[in-house]
Amino acid sequence: MTTAQERLARFGDAEHCLRHLERSRRELLHLLHRLSDEQLFWRPGPDIWSVAEVAEHISLVEESAGKVIRRLRKVALGEAEPFPPPAPLQTRPDGRLLAPPLMEPKGGLTRAALLERLRTVRERVLAEVAESGEGLPHPPTYPHPFFGDLTALGWLQTLVEHERHHLRQIQERLGA
């Protein structure tokens, strides 16, 4: 197991991951509800996402991971072929990770549309996790651009790490 995968493993099994996700989503929604529209949609710089865009990005990544979890379940059952490998990871000149183009927010969502998107995407992920059941921690695997080959449980763990990362980012921005 790589160091990056060890970082994910601290989130434990699916039950623990789901508790982490429930807690971080409550915190995210609390933040989104208490922000004014000006705070929610304000971009600190031309290449820096607004809080609303960060939340949209969270939903895009979660939607994608849910599709990977579903595909891994279907591959395990012999009902589907694996996805082709993902594009290589890209970083900014300062070393920070760049979101793949499909995970970049488009912007323009209203507060209501953003909240609805977060809700519906989470419901779909929860359904995929429930459907996968005991198969989550078992092969097959699919490579994550940063964490390497992951089972469906590993992909669920990435969602915990991802949402926590961006929640901290938003909190730091608001505290500044």
C-alpha positions as CSV (number, residue, x, y, z in Angstrom):
1,M,0.0,0.0,0.0
2,T,1.4,3.4,-0.9
3,T,1.6,6.3,1.5
4,A,-1.2,8.0,-0.3
5,Q,-3.4,4.9,0.0
6,E,-2.4,4.7,3.7
7,R,-3.8,8.2,4.1
8,L,-7.1,7.0,2.7
9,A,-7.1,3.9,4.8
10,R,-7.5,6.0,8.0
11,F,-11.1,6.6,7.0
12,G,-11.8,2.9,7.5
13,D,-14.6,0.8,6.2
14,A,-17.7,1.9,4.3
15,E,-19.6,2.6,7.5
16,H,-16.9,4.9,8.8
17,C,-16.6,6.6,5.5
18,L,-20.3,7.3,5.3
19,R,-20.2,8.8,8.8
20,H,-17.3,11.1,7.8
21,L,-19.2,12.1,4.6
22,E,-22.4,12.8,6.5
23,R,-20.5,15.0,9.0
24,S,-18.5,16.9,6.3
25,R,-21.6,17.4,4.2
26,R,-23.5,18.9,7.2
27,E,-20.6,21.3,7.7
28,L,-20.5,22.2,4.0
29,L,-24.2,22.8,3.9
30,H,-24.1,24.9,7.1
31,L,-21.4,27.1,5.5
32,L,-23.3,27.4,2.2
33,H,-26.5,28.4,4.0
34,R,-24.9,31.0,6.2
35,L,-23.1,32.8,3.3
36,S,-24.5,35.8,1.5
37,D,-24.8,35.5,-2.2
38,E,-21.9,37.9,-2.5
39,Q,-19.7,35.6,-0.3
40,L,-20.9,32.5,-2.1
41,F,-20.2,33.6,-5.6
42,W,-17.2,35.9,-5.1
43,R,-14.0,34.8,-6.8
44,P,-10.9,36.0,-5.0
45,G,-8.9,36.0,-8.2
46,P,-9.3,35.2,-11.9
47,D,-8.0,31.7,-11.5
48,I,-9.5,31.0,-8.0
49,W,-12.9,29.4,-7.7
50,S,-15.7,30.9,-5.7
51,V,-17.1,28.9,-2.8
52,A,-20.0,28.0,-5.1
53,E,-17.6,26.7,-7.7
54,V,-15.7,24.7,-5.1
55,A,-19.0,23.1,-4.0
56,E,-19.9,22.4,-7.7
57,H,-16.4,20.8,-8.1
58,I,-17.1,18.6,-5.0
59,S,-20.3,17.4,-6.6
60,L,-18.6,16.7,-10.0
61,V,-15.9,14.6,-8.3
62,E,-18.5,12.8,-6.2
63,E,-20.6,12.1,-9.3
64,S,-17.5,10.7,-11.1
65,A,-16.5,8.5,-8.1
66,G,-20.0,7.2,-7.9
67,K,-19.8,6.1,-11.5
68,V,-16.5,4.3,-10.8
69,I,-18.0,2.5,-7.8
70,R,-20.9,1.4,-10.0
71,R,-18.6,0.2,-12.8
72,L,-16.3,-1.7,-10.4
73,R,-19.4,-3.5,-9.1
74,K,-20.6,-4.4,-12.6
75,V,-17.1,-5.5,-13.6
76,A,-16.9,-7.8,-10.5
77,L,-20.2,-9.3,-11.6
78,G,-19.1,-9.7,-15.2
79,E,-21.7,-7.3,-16.4
80,A,-19.3,-4.6,-17.8
81,E,-15.8,-4.0,-19.0
82,P,-13.4,-1.8,-17.0
83,F,-13.0,1.9,-17.9
84,P,-10.0,2.8,-19.9
85,P,-7.2,4.2,-17.7
86,P,-7.5,7.9,-16.6
87,A,-5.4,10.7,-18.0
88,P,-2.2,11.3,-16.1
89,L,-2.2,13.6,-13.2
90,Q,-1.4,17.3,-13.8
91,T,0.0,19.8,-11.4
92,R,0.3,23.6,-11.3
93,P,3.8,25.1,-11.3
94,D,3.7,25.3,-7.5
95,G,3.0,21.6,-7.3
96,R,-0.7,21.7,-6.4
97,L,-2.9,19.3,-8.2
98,L,-5.0,20.5,-11.1
99,A,-8.6,19.3,-11.4
100,P,-9.1,17.3,-14.7
101,P,-11.1,19.4,-17.2
102,L,-14.3,17.3,-16.6
103,M,-14.0,18.1,-12.8
104,E,-13.7,21.9,-13.3
105,P,-16.9,23.8,-12.3
106,K,-18.8,25.5,-15.0
107,G,-20.2,28.1,-12.7
108,G,-23.5,29.8,-13.2
109,L,-25.5,27.6,-10.8
110,T,-27.9,29.3,-8.5
111,R,-27.7,28.6,-4.8
112,A,-30.8,26.4,-5.0
113,A,-29.5,24.5,-8.0
114,L,-26.1,24.0,-6.3
115,L,-27.8,22.6,-3.2
116,E,-30.0,20.4,-5.2
117,R,-27.0,19.1,-7.2
118,L,-25.1,18.3,-4.0
119,R,-28.2,16.5,-2.6
120,T,-28.9,14.4,-5.7
121,V,-25.3,13.4,-6.3
122,R,-24.9,12.3,-2.7
123,E,-28.1,10.2,-2.9
124,R,-26.8,8.4,-6.0
125,V,-23.4,7.7,-4.3
126,L,-25.2,6.4,-1.3
127,A,-27.3,4.1,-3.5
128,E,-24.1,2.8,-5.3
129,V,-22.4,2.1,-2.0
130,A,-25.5,0.3,-0.7
131,E,-25.8,-1.7,-3.9
132,S,-22.1,-2.7,-3.8
133,G,-22.4,-3.9,-0.1
134,E,-19.8,-6.3,0.9
135,G,-18.0,-6.1,-2.5
136,L,-16.7,-2.5,-1.8
137,P,-13.3,-3.5,-0.4
138,H,-12.6,-6.3,-3.0
139,P,-11.2,-6.2,-6.5
140,P,-11.5,-5.1,-9.2
141,T,-9.6,-1.9,-8.9
142,Y,-9.5,1.3,-11.0
143,P,-6.5,3.7,-10.9
144,H,-7.0,7.1,-9.3
145,P,-4.7,9.7,-10.7
146,F,-3.2,10.5,-7.3
147,F,-3.9,7.5,-5.1
148,G,-3.2,4.7,-7.5
149,D,-5.2,1.5,-7.9
150,L,-8.2,1.6,-5.7
151,T,-11.1,-0.7,-4.9
152,A,-14.6,0.8,-4.7
153,L,-14.0,1.3,-1.0
154,G,-10.8,3.2,-1.9
155,W,-12.9,5.4,-4.2
156,L,-15.3,6.0,-1.4
157,Q,-12.4,7.0,0.9
158,T,-11.2,9.5,-1.7
159,L,-14.6,11.2,-1.4
160,V,-14.0,11.6,2.3
161,E,-10.5,13.0,1.7
162,H,-11.7,15.3,-1.1
163,E,-14.6,16.8,0.7
164,R,-12.6,17.4,3.9
165,H,-9.8,19.0,1.9
166,H,-12.2,21.5,0.2
167,L,-14.2,22.1,3.4
168,R,-10.9,23.2,5.0
169,Q,-10.1,25.3,2.0
170,I,-13.4,27.1,2.2
171,Q,-13.1,27.6,6.0
172,E,-9.6,29.0,5.6
173,R,-10.8,31.4,2.9
174,L,-13.7,32.6,4.9
175,G,-11.5,33.0,8.0
176,A,-9.1,35.2,6.0
